[in-house]
Structure formats: C-alpha cells, structure tokens
Amino acid sequence: MTEARVTENPAPRAATSAELLLDGVSRSYGDNLAVRSISAEVPASKISVIVGPSGCGKSTLLRIISGLDEPTAGRVEFEGTPVNGVPEGLAMVFQDYSRSLFPWMRVDKNVAFPIKHLPAKERAERVRFAIEEVGLSGKEKLYPWQMSGGMQQRVAIARALASHPKLLLMDEPYASVDAQTRADLEDLLMRIQAELGITVLVVTHDIDESVYLADRIIVLSAPPSVVAEVIEVDLPRPRDHIATKTDPRFVEIRGHVTRLLRSKEQVAPV
Amino acid sequence: MTVQQGTDPIHVPLSAPESEAVEERAAVPAPPRRRARAGFPWPVTVLLRLLVPAAIIGVWYLISEGRRSGLFVKDPLTSLERFVEDFLSGDASRLFLGDATYDHLFPSVGRALAGLGIAIVVGVVIGVLLGISPVLTALFQPLIHLGRSLPSPALLGVFFFLFGTGDSPKVFLIAFSVVWPILLNTIDGVSSIGQTRAQAAQVFRIPARDQLLHIVLPGAAPKIFAGIRTSLSFSLILMIISELQKSENGLGYLLIQSQRTFDYAGFWSVLIVLVLLGVAFNFIFLAIERRALAWHRGATQQND
C-alpha cells in the first residue's frame, strides 16, 4: 500500500487553457504496446470525451492521467504541472460502482470518506451539497447495495464531487446501467458540469454518448492506440435527448465518428 | 495498495430499470425475518428440531440400561444431576455456581479464550501484511501450509518443554493450532477486496492508515469472521487436549481424572458441560458477527 503522493502546485498556471495535456504518451507492457504516442489537450471547464473501440487502451490512459501508472514515454501535465502520483484536485468515477463504493459504509459515509481530513462542519456541508447535486437527498442512510445501479453510480458521482475536483475523470461511467438510467445520468452530468464549471474527461466506447456529452471528442484508434481525430462538438447547450439527438449536426458528427472507428479498426496494424 | 484482483462476492451487476418502484429496495437494513423452515407453522418447526436431540437422548438412555454398557454409560438423568451438583450448586455469594465451575470450567475457558485471542491478533495482523504484499505471501506461503498441516497436538511436548507446565504451554498450543484458519482467511479476505476499491482509495488519496482501518479490515471482515468461527471450535478441542497431560485443573483434566477413578457420572457431566460450552461459544460468536457484518448479510442477500 503506497500512500498517495501529493503534488504540490506552486507554479503559476500555464498560459494554455488546457487543464490536462497529454504529450506523446505511450505505455507498453513488455513488448505489448497499449497506447502509442497520444497527444491531446483537455480544455478547462469543458466536457471532453475519449472514445475508442474496446481494448484501445482507454483504461491504461486513464490510469496514467490519474497518476496511478507511469507512461513509458511522453508526459502528462495537469494544470501545467507534470503528473507524478495522483494529483490534487482529481476525482474519478469508475465503471463498476458496486466495486468502487464501499458496501460497509452508508451513502453519506461513502461520500464523506475521501474528505475525512476536513473539519466536520465543512465535511458535512460538502456531503449534503454533493448528495443534493446528484438528487439523492434523503437517501444518506442507505447502504449502496440497497439502491439500484443508477443510484449507486450517483453516489459515486457525489463522492467525486465532495472532494471539489478540478478534473473529474469518468471511466465508462454508464456502461453498467440500463439505457433509461444512462440517459438520466448523462443529463445529470451535463447539469452538474455547467453548474460547477469543472473539467470533465469521460472515457467511453459509446459513440452516441460521446457526441451527446462532449465539447471535444478525442477519437482513438484500435490498439496500439493513437489519436485518430479530435472533433470539436458545436452542438448548442443545454442539450436534450430528443432535440439534440435528432439535430442533423448530431447525426453528422455521430456518423463521422462511427466511420473513423470503423475504418481504423480495419486498417490498424496489429 | 497492492491488492490482487480477487473474486468479489459483493459484485453482481445490477441492471434493473431505475423506475420508482425499484429505486429504493429497502428503507432500512431490515434484519432477515426468520422464516419457518419449508413454511411449517412454528410449533411444527420446533417439534421437528427437537426430534433428533430427543432421539439421541433416548438412545443414550437405552445404552445406559445395557448390562455391560451401563457400567460405563450413566443414564442422562444421573449425568444431569451430577452436572447440576458439581457445576451449578453454589450459594448466592458464588453466583450459584458449583466448585467445579470455578476450579475447572473457568480455567479451561480462560485458556481457550486466551489462545483464541492471541490467534486472532496474530492471524489478522500477519494475514493483512501478507494479503497486501504478494511478495511476502510468496515468501511465507510454504511455511503457512507447513504449519497448517502439522497435527498440532503432536507439539504439546515441545510446548511443555518451551513454556514449562503452567497455563502458558496450553495457551500457546491453542493459539498455535487455531491461528491457521484465521491467517489464511485474512490473506484471502484482503486479496478479495478488489482492484477497483484499491484504485478508488488511491485516486482519492486516502491515507494508508484509513485505507487499512476503513477499507482493508472491513472488506476482509467477512472472511476473517469465517476463519474465527472455524478456530473457535478448534480452540475447544485443543483446550481439552492440552489439559489431558501435566494438568491440575480444567475440563480435560476432569475428563481424565473421572475416568481413572471410575467416576462415570462425573465423566458424563463434563461432556454435558462441553456441549453447553460449545453451544454458548457459537451463540456469542454469532451475536457478535451479526452486529459486525450486518452490511455484508444485507449486501449478499440483495444480490442473491
């Protein structure tokens, strides 16, 4: 068990508006190259989505961004500081809520756990706020396993929010919930992001979801992954599931991303 | 935290549509209702449960009536009377407990609990260390399997040699014998907490101490309790074995002594004490477990 390293951040913020900068990030496991020279910028206070085919090294990339793993080449900068260990101001929502939440803690304890070091009063206030943000007020004393999957993932989001993140990483956050819940949680995320102005980076394999959520889509190719294209999504906000998804521009972007993923799947070297 | 990916008993992907009806599965963690077995009304259930014990006592009685077997097997009533006389017949100043309770039962229970207590502390501490470090596990795995498969009563002589003839050789024999299930279960439990939870703890920069107290130990607790439960019954067995030799008191001593003096009523009364002791230990253990692992019962039931 290694204690998380704290990255002090005395340096002034770099002139670039990129909250997160990936510069030629590669990661190989032995001879197996998982990601190959990925360069991308994640703009501050926007929703960026990394989309790619299954097994394209998305999880590897997230581990590197969150400081849990080191790239074999290239560098990651968070707020202009090289990432070395888990940076402060980063929170994460995992795909597997039932494994990332702590089933022996009630909802409020789960949410409060990462901010245990704060004074009780501030902690209680943050927990209350975070739980309210995700629409779970009144459910504080339930255990996660007493809730549906979607509600558990809301708890995970609340837990991330309680730590007041600047950067919220989400690893396939809605892959384990049903379609209706997924739609609700997508809207929840966009509302929270708009309210709090945090930077969000979502990793997904769902093309619809990527276009619906994103200000910027970073399309990855099949492994060993490279950035196939970066797409600025200029769909108006607030978005909704009917109007946005029937917007010709939405259909156009979705088709474009689909073609990108498909062609890359076929021509990518193995 | 380096935790191996393990099977996670808690994880079953839920995919119920999030309608109002299923949103809240239970308002409070309700204790599981005791359901009558196979839907019988409760008097029938009680009767069924008493049937086998009653039959056993009946057989016991029949054997005690045999011409030859009766010499050794005292009938249930005589044994029970003797049990009450020896163990339960004191005045109020002695809490209505007999001399044998103070002279033999309490010292025995003390040794069993001391041995079990040492085993729990040692087993959990070492188990957690090994569970979070694959290197340590690899190093000590052979040693653990060696220790576990050693028939520990064979070591009684060694323990007498090492610790003299007082309580300590007995306590250490019990501790040594019952530490293995706890140790192995703790290792298993710690590795079963899962990579995602370990990763979550890292990303949220939980200090090592909190990871240990609030993630590793509670996460491993269901398995640790399972280990302790096995060890509990072992500790009673080892308690008796350790008192068979070089002992001046204790239930094991009493068993041997009553046989040597052909006091078979005394012998059978000790067996009654042992049965009651086993039941009592188990009952207390279950009560503690029920409190400590309420979340776990709930979680596994929901996912059934």
Interface residues (C-beta under 8 A of the other chain):
Chain A: M1 T2 E3 A4 V6 S66 L68 V86 E88 L90 A91 M92 F94 D96 S98 R99 S100 F102 P103 W104 M105 F113 P114 K116 H117 K139 K141 L142 Y143 W145 Q146 M147 S148 G149 G150 M151 Q152 R159 S163 L169 S176 V177 D178 Q180 T181 D184
Chain B: M1 T2 D8 I10 H11 V12 P13 L14 S15 A16 P17 E18 V22 E23 E24 R25 A26 V28 P29 I132 G194 T196 R197 Q199 A200 Q202 V203 F204 R205 I206 P207 A208 D210 Q211 L212 H214 I215 V216 P218 G219 A221 W295 H296 G298 A299 Q302 N303
